[in-house]
Amino acid sequence: MTVDCLVNGQPTGALGASDRGLRYGDGVFETIAVVDHQPALYPRHLARLRRGCRQLGIDPAVADQLSDDVDRLALPAVGVLRLTVTRGEGGQGYAPPANPRPTRIVQRDPAPNRPSSWWRDGIRCRWCQTRLARQPRLAGIKHLNRLEQVLARAEWDDPAIHEGLMLDTEGYLAEATAANLMIEQGGVVIVPTATEAGVEGVMQGFLVEQMKAHGIPCEQRPVTADALDPDTSVMLCNSLLGIVAVTQLEDRWLPPGQWLGWLQQRIDDHRVALTPKVRG
């Protein structure tokens, strides 16, 4: 029998009604590309999950049990793996239980069906009105409370618009609703920091390391929206997508970046995202 979901090591999709992940978003998760039957960039995802557990006060040793659960799933040649850890069941009220028993969930899903034109021609984006709140204790990690992203994504239903860019409450560039942001100015790739709001992306981190290893100019610093001058190139990346160009933002056309093709090639060479070349 093929198993698509394990909860605490058992083949089920059911979760207790008093689980704190369901009640309060009290937990963390990772969404991982499956390539050649293996979870891509897996150590990086586990490292971020452990960091998120530590920031929330959940025992990070649960990550080791997750790895055992993943080994029990028959992963497809290409697809998606989602890992979720909640604090577990905890009774009424916000106070965490004194001795929590974390809930761990592993799920496998089919690869999303996206047109190859995204990688070749780029995508169209808009600005979101919903802003990300600044909260250093939660910044950087992939916690379960995604309400800001849900509200931002609900702002449009035009299928021609593929993503929305989000600012934080102080007006700094943060991320897209479901991707990290990288911009290029004058041949320098700039990565907005996620120390106050947003998620430190796994794919983003992989690409930064690749650029630094090959001497490509790269900076990580806060960036305001008005820094997007007419010559700025914008790219979006995540663990499933790899990296694509934003060719239109609202009614403005954006120039292609000189490093986009190189970054896409690195992803394809390492086979770490669900790109057209990796999927064949």
SVG drawing of the C-alpha trace seen along z (x, -y; Angstrom):
<svg xmlns="http://www.w3.org/2000/svg" viewBox="-11 -56 47 58">
<polyline fill="none" stroke="black" stroke-width="0.4" points="0.0,0.0 1.3,-3.4 1.5,-5.8 1.2,-9.6 1.1,-10.9 2.4,-9.9 1.4,-11.5 3.8,-10.6 4.9,-7.7 1.4,-6.3 -0.3,-6.2 -3.1,-8.7 -4.0,-12.2 -6.0,-12.9 -4.9,-15.5 -6.3,-15.9 -8.7,-18.8 -6.7,-20.2 -3.3,-20.1 -1.7,-23.5 -0.6,-23.7 -4.3,-23.7 -5.4,-25.9 -2.6,-28.6 -0.3,-27.9 2.2,-26.8 4.8,-25.0 7.0,-25.1 7.1,-23.5 9.3,-22.9 8.3,-22.4 10.9,-20.5 11.4,-19.5 11.8,-15.8 14.2,-15.1 15.4,-11.6 13.4,-10.2 15.4,-12.3 14.5,-15.5 16.6,-18.3 18.7,-20.5 17.5,-18.3 20.2,-19.2 19.4,-22.9 15.7,-22.3 16.3,-20.3 18.7,-23.0 16.0,-25.7 13.4,-23.4 15.6,-22.8 16.3,-26.5 12.6,-27.2 11.9,-24.6 14.5,-26.2 13.1,-29.7 9.6,-28.4 10.9,-26.3 10.1,-22.9 12.7,-20.1 14.7,-20.2 15.5,-16.5 12.1,-15.8 13.9,-16.5 15.7,-13.2 12.4,-11.3 11.1,-13.2 14.1,-11.8 13.1,-8.3 9.5,-8.9 10.7,-10.2 12.7,-7.0 9.4,-5.1 7.8,-7.1 8.3,-5.9 9.3,-9.3 8.5,-9.8 11.0,-10.7 9.8,-14.3 7.3,-15.7 7.0,-17.6 7.7,-16.6 6.3,-18.6 7.5,-18.3 5.5,-19.8 6.2,-19.9 3.7,-21.3 4.1,-21.6 1.5,-18.9 -1.8,-18.8 -1.8,-21.3 -5.3,-21.9 -7.0,-25.3 -5.2,-28.6 -2.0,-30.0 0.4,-28.8 2.5,-26.0 2.3,-22.6 5.1,-21.9 6.0,-18.7 4.9,-18.9 4.9,-15.9 5.5,-17.4 3.4,-16.2 5.3,-15.4 3.8,-15.1 5.4,-14.1 3.4,-14.3 4.2,-13.7 2.4,-15.6 2.7,-15.8 4.9,-18.4 3.0,-21.6 2.2,-22.1 3.8,-25.4 4.4,-26.5 8.0,-26.4 7.5,-30.0 8.0,-31.1 11.7,-30.2 12.1,-31.3 10.1,-34.6 9.7,-35.5 6.5,-36.2 4.2,-39.1 3.8,-40.5 2.0,-43.2 2.5,-45.0 0.5,-43.7 -1.3,-46.0 -0.9,-43.6 2.4,-44.1 4.5,-41.8 4.7,-42.7 8.2,-43.1 8.8,-40.5 12.4,-39.5 11.5,-36.4 9.7,-34.9 11.7,-36.4 13.6,-34.0 11.8,-30.8 9.0,-29.0 6.3,-29.1 2.8,-27.8 1.1,-31.2 0.9,-32.2 -2.2,-34.6 -0.3,-37.6 0.5,-35.6 -3.0,-34.3 -4.4,-37.8 -1.9,-39.1 -2.6,-36.3 -6.4,-37.0 -5.8,-40.5 -6.0,-39.3 -7.6,-36.6 -6.2,-37.6 -4.5,-34.4 -2.1,-36.7 -0.6,-37.9 1.6,-35.2 2.9,-36.6 2.7,-39.6 5.6,-41.4 5.3,-42.3 6.9,-45.1 7.2,-45.0 5.5,-47.5 8.5,-49.9 8.5,-49.9 11.4,-47.5 11.3,-44.8 10.6,-41.5 9.5,-38.7 6.8,-37.6 3.7,-35.7 5.4,-32.3 8.9,-33.1 12.0,-35.0 13.2,-38.1 16.6,-38.9 17.3,-42.0 20.2,-43.0 21.6,-46.5 24.7,-47.2 25.7,-43.6 25.5,-43.2 22.9,-40.8 21.2,-42.2 19.3,-39.9 17.0,-41.7 17.7,-40.6 15.1,-38.7 16.2,-39.7 12.9,-41.6 10.3,-40.0 10.0,-37.3 11.6,-33.9 15.3,-33.1 14.9,-31.0 16.7,-27.7 17.0,-28.2 18.0,-31.8 20.8,-30.6 22.0,-28.0 22.2,-30.6 24.1,-33.1 26.7,-30.5 27.1,-29.7 27.6,-33.3 30.1,-33.9 32.0,-30.7 32.3,-31.9 33.1,-35.5 29.8,-37.0 29.1,-40.3 26.4,-39.7 25.2,-41.8 22.7,-41.0 21.2,-44.1 17.9,-45.9 16.3,-47.3 13.5,-49.9 10.9,-49.8 12.2,-53.1 15.5,-51.3 13.8,-49.6 15.0,-52.1 14.3,-51.6 17.5,-49.6 16.8,-47.2 16.2,-43.5 14.0,-41.5 14.1,-37.7 12.0,-35.3 13.2,-32.0 12.0,-29.2 12.7,-25.5 10.2,-24.3 10.5,-27.0 14.3,-27.5 14.6,-31.1 12.7,-33.1 12.7,-36.7 10.0,-39.3 9.6,-40.8 6.5,-43.0 5.7,-44.7 2.3,-46.4 2.4,-48.3 6.2,-48.5 8.5,-46.3 11.7,-45.2 15.0,-44.5 16.6,-41.0 19.5,-40.5 22.8,-39.4 23.1,-36.7 19.7,-35.1 20.8,-32.5 23.9,-31.6 21.8,-31.1 19.3,-28.9 22.1,-26.8 23.5,-26.2 20.1,-25.0 19.8,-22.7 23.4,-21.4 22.8,-20.5 19.2,-19.3 17.8,-21.0 14.4,-22.4 11.5,-21.4 12.7,-23.3 11.7,-22.2 15.2,-20.8 15.2,-18.8 11.7,-17.4 12.7,-16.5"/>
</svg>
